[in-house]
Amino acid sequence: MTDSGAFPLPVTGAWRAGDPPGRRQWFTGPGALSLEAGGSLPSYTLAYETWGTLNSDGSNAVLVEHALTGDSHIAGPAEPGHPSAGWWDGLVGPGKALDTDSLFVVAPNVLGGCQGSTGPSSPDPDGRIYGSRFPSVTVRDQVATEAALADALGIERWAAVVGGSMGGMRALEWAVTLPDRVASVLVLASTARASAEQIAWAAPQLHAIRSDPGWHGGDYYSLLPGEGPHRGLGVARRIAHVTYRSEPELAQRFGRKPQGSEDPLRRGRFAVESYLDHHADKLVRRFDAGSYVVLTESMNTHDVGRDRGGVASALSRVRARTVVAGVDSDRLYPLYQSVEIAEGVGGETAVVSSPYGHDSFLIETGQIAALAKSLLG
């Protein structure tokens, strides 16, 4: 997997100090972070972006939580420092569902991520890249860092916390852990706890990365371009991307068509294989294998009911006005998981109808906009 067979892929697609900052701002935590699994991070930094203006009493702030390979760049064009356009650009901006003429929208890059926040590709306080020494972090740890960011921004209570997939996990955890700090919450295509099947889908992805000769136990950041674990990360992305779409969509879009003039009978690719290759190639240029492992494991350990008497007991703590939406074609986070959340908070499940599977929370802008407006209405 190289750029036209000529230029080797980067060891990591992480944002590194010295790269263009783009629209990022940075917040450094007030001290060491005690971790749910034990131990601590001696310090941490979150990259974040904002849109709009915080009002005098801080009551118009909305927190947007990104999914596994997302980042803080939810709106705006691709530009230096941001290789991709905003992943929710259709929802955030003047006159849009998250209207920045009246709302102050905040989007942090998650702890453990690779786009400016502290993660495996970051230096420790002594200047050494964390790599394999980066600790396990949970969704609760990530929310704790975001609460510290909110404190620094002068936000006592979010008007809304919104997220899909892994972002939905953090949105829900906010509402359970800090119920007095969340007025409303939108949980999209997510779950109250990772299921056996979700953990099972993650397992071959993690094995692919860790089996890559370029992984070096997670300490690969000093290698030359082309020598990192990009093959394993690419395989992980191929596996994941199949779960992000639906079988009917793949059948209708690709069927058994070959890729261009390639002949599958002569070891050429099917068109659907080329599609997966394309998404793998894109990811290894903008993401980091170490962060992929850390964040996948944080999703695996997600369980709002842990040490709280179970999921039902945890969900009963939620005081926020809650909208829960699942996708009717989602095979990764099936609809019943959204129903469990909705019933646990005494609400109903909204259904996003779409052929696109799990990725519908990124694609179906009109339906998601309607949900966001209902939440804030």
Buried (B, 14 or more C-beta within 10 A) or exposed (E): BEEEEEEBBBBBBBBBEEEEBBBBBEBEBEEEBEBBEEEEBEBBBBBBBBBBEBEEEBBBBBBBBBBBBBBBBBBBEEEEBBBEEBBBBBBBBEEBBBBBEBBBBBBBBBBBBBBBBBBBBBEBEEEEBBBBEBBBBBBBBBBBBBBBBBEEBEBEBBBBBBBBBBBBBBBBBBBBBBEEBBBBBBBBBBBBBBBEEBBEBBEBBBBBBBEBEBBBEBBBBEBEEBBBBBBBBBBBBBBBBBBBBBEEBBEEBBEEEBBEEBEBEEEBBBBBBBBBBEBBBBBBBBBBBBBBBBBBBBBBBBBBBBEBEBBEEBBBBBBBBBBBBBBBBBBBBBBEBBBBBBBBBEBEBBBBEBBBBBBBBBBBBEBBBBBBBBBBE
